[in-house]
Amino acid sequence: MTNPDQTIGYIPPDYLEFYPETLAREEILSVRQERQSKLFTPQMSQYREAVQAVQDIQSDWYDFSDAVVKVGRAEELTAAQKQRFYHSLQAFCPWKKGPFELFGITIDAEWRSDWKWARILPHIHSLKNRRVADIGCHNGYFMFRMANQEPECVIGFEPVPKHFWNFQLIQNIVQQPMLKFELLGVEHIDFYPNFFDTIFCLGILYHYRDPINLLGKLRQALAPKGEIIIDCQGIPGELPVALTPRKRYAQARGIWFLPTQSCLENWLVRAGFSQIHCFFAEPLSLQEQRRTPWANIDSLREFLNPDDLSVTIEGYPAPWRYYVIAHKN
C-alpha cells in the first residue's frame, strides 16, 4: 500500500499519541490500516489525483464563522493556478454538503448545510476546548464550522474514501490540526469510551437496523455530562411509531426506520439519555435539498410525487427532520 504520508499533503499529529489512556488504540489502528488501503484503489484515482494536483496551493486566510466556509482569497492564485484548482473541485461533483467558497470559487452544494448549523448552534454547549465527534462527517463542512469555536479536537467518522479526499483537498489548504478525519463508521464509536464531550449524529440514525442499540453505543462514547445532537429524518404523526419502507424511501436505499418525533424521543429514553429536547420539527423543504450546478443530480423534488408533494414517489409520507439534543448523566 502507498504510504498515505507520501500522498496526502498535510497530516497533523496523530491524536492517539495524546489520548492513549482512554482509546482502544490497537483497534483504531487496525481498522485505520485496513480502511486506508481503500484510498488508493483504481476507483479512487480521480479523487486522489485531484488532491495531489493542488496540494501545493495553500493559504493563511480562512473564515469559518458564517454560512459559507471560506478558504483562501481569489487574488492569491494566478490564472493558471485557479484553472487547475477549479478542475480539481469539479472532480468531486456532485458536492452534497456546503456551501463553500474556495479561492473565490463558490460551491453551491445540494444541501444547505448552513441552515442545519444555524438551527443547531443556539442550542448546544460551546465547543471551546471540548472533544467532539462528527458522525458521518462527509466532506467536513460541519467540522470546519465547529473549528471556529476552538474545540480541543473534532474527530470526523466517515467510511467513504471519496469523502476523505474531498475533505483533504480543503484541509491541505488551511491545515487545521484539531480536525481529524477517520475512515471509521459509527459502529466503531465504542472504540472511544467516555471520550467525547459532544457528539453530532446528523442524518445517520435512520440508516441503521437497530437505532436503539446504536444510540446506546453513542451514549457510552460520551463523557459524563456530555451531550448528543441528533438530526433524524422521519415522518409526521402523534403516535410513537416508525415507518419501515418495503424497499426504497424517496428513491434511497438503506433506509430502515423513519420515526415520528415521539418515537425518536422514546428511542433516546430507551438508550439511557436524559434531558431530551426536540428543538426543531418541520418538513424537509425543496429549498434545503435541491439540484444545483455543483450537484446536477436528482434531488428532493424528483423524489416526491409531482402531483402531491406531501408523499414520496413510492407513496410514503414526505420526509420531516427532527433535531433533538440529549445528555448523559
Sequence and secondary structure as in RCSB ss.txt:
>XXXX:A:sequence
MTNPDQTIGYIPPDYLEFYPETLAREEILSVRQERQSKLFTPQMSQYREAVQAVQDIQSDWYDFSDAVVKVGRAE
ELTAAQKQRFYHSLQAFCPWKKGPFELFGITIDAEWRSDWKWARILPHIHSLKNRRVADIGCHNGYFMFRMANQE
PECVIGFEPVPKHFWNFQLIQNIVQQPMLKFELLGVEHIDFYPNFFDTIFCLGILYHYRDPINLLGKLRQALAPK
GEIIIDCQGIPGELPVALTPRKRYAQARGIWFLPTQSCLENWLVRAGFSQIHCFFAEPLSLQEQRRTPWANIDSL
REFLNPDDLSVTIEGYPAPWRYYVIAHKN
>XXXX:A:secstr
   HHHHSS     GGGT TTTS HHHHHHHHHHHHGGGGSGGGHHHHHHHHTTTT   S EE SSSSEEES GG
GS HHHHHHHHHHHHTT S  EE EEETTEEE  SEEHHHHHHHHGGGS   TT EEEEET TTSHHHHHHHTT 
 SEEEEE   HHHHHHHHHHHHHH  TTEEEE   GGGGGGSTT EEEEEEES GGGSS HHHHHHHHHHHEEEE
EEEEEEEEE   SSS EE  SS BTTBSS   EE HHHHHHHHHHTT EEEEEEEEEE  TTTB  BTTB S  H
HHHEETTEEEEETTSSB  EEEEEEEE  
